[in-house]
Amino acid sequence: MSNGDWSALDLTEVSNKKLAAGLLGIFLGSFGLHKFVLGYTKAGLIMLLLTVLTCGVAGFVMGLIGVIEGVIYLTQTPQEFKATYLDGRKEWF
C-alpha cells in the first residue's frame, strides 16, 4: 500500500499509536502498558501480573521485552507497523 492510498487521518492515527506504544514499551514496558494500547489485553495482563505477582523480580525481564518491542515499534514505518501489529495482530516482538 502506498502513502497515496492512506488518508491523512489514518496515517496520523497509526503514527500516534506507534509512538505511544513505542514510548510506553521503553519506559513502562515491565507493566505491559504498550500491549494495552495496541489492544493486546491478554499479553498486557501477562506482563503486568508477572511483574506484580513476583514483586518486581520478573519485572526486569518484562522491562527488557518492553524496551526491545518499543524500539522495534519506533523504527518501523507507519505502513509496516500497521501491517504487522494492527492488521496482522502480532502480539510478541
Secondary structure, DSSP 8 states (H G I E B T S, - for coil): --GGGS-HHHHHHHHHHHHHHHHHHHHHGGGTHHHHHTT-HHHHHHHHHHHHHTTTTTHHHHHHHHHHHHHHHHHS-HHHHIIIIIIS-----
